[in-house]
Amino acid sequence: MSELVRSLQERTARAVPARHVSGAGGWWLRHDAAGSWWAGSVLPHHDAAPAELPGRIAHAERFYAGHGATACFQISPGACPATLDAALAARGYVLRSPMSLRTATTATLVGEPRHAVRLDDHPAPDWMHVAGAGPAEREVLDRIRLPAAYATAVIGGTPVAVGRAVADTGWAGVFGMATLPEARGRGAARAVLAALAGWARDHAADRMYLQVEPGNTAAERLYDRLGFTEICAYHYRTTSPTARPATSSPAATAVTS
């Protein structure tokens, strides 16, 4: 399971590419001006002996300080070593933003969208508007080098829901799901996912994954109905007691119905 979790989180890192990435003994140190933890946290995906751990953490802290940022670690069943979470807590890091990593088979999601859905290779202005994404997020999207699709559901000629998918070695990650408040409960998000699943199938991805914040009831209900099952929970550790990931991140799978 830990290998699967690591592979999906590394796919996420490629789907939400950071501006600055530095390797440190198998750990991915990432920073991005967009301020999102999706593209701005450490992926500690290589083991370290107990005696090495303080030095590894200090090296990461210097990396973020050099970018004027607060150090942040993503902690999951894929993190190495298993004692990292406790070591960070003892160092004063606080737990923030629990998340749920979920997967589904593409075949269960493919279907005829209830509403018209437009698929683009790049984010159009109306996609960016519904997603609530600004220039910093656009810069992240411009760095993607993998096949990507941007889905926009349209009701009555108005774009009302969006999402994007990135195909990577048999998997397609789903990101940026958003629905305008006035269109929620009308099947727009489901139509977006169906269209993205069809695109994923055409790009040899037979599995899909996404991340959702526990407590986002509408999104959790939708993903449950469509067959997404949790493979793990994970969280972040940061030195700032008030920090939270940027809600406008292009990776945020929130606000769906």
NORDAKA-V641022 format. One line per field, one symbol per residue. phi: phi as a letter, one per 40 degrees, with the letter a starting at -180 (. if undefined). A space follows every 10 residues. Layout:
# NORDAKA-V641022
phi: ???
This chain:
# NORDAKA-V641022
phi: .ccccdcccc cdcccbcccb bbcaggcccb aaccgccdbb bcbcbacacd cccdcccccc ccdcccbgbc cabcbacccb ccccdccccc chcbcbfcbb cbbacddcbc acdcbcbcbb cbccdccccc cgcbdccccc ccccbcdbbb bbcbbfgbcb aaabbbcafg bbcbagcabc dcbcgbgccc cccccccccc dcbgbcbbaa bbcdhcdccc ccccccgcbc babaabbbcc cbcaccccdc cccbfba
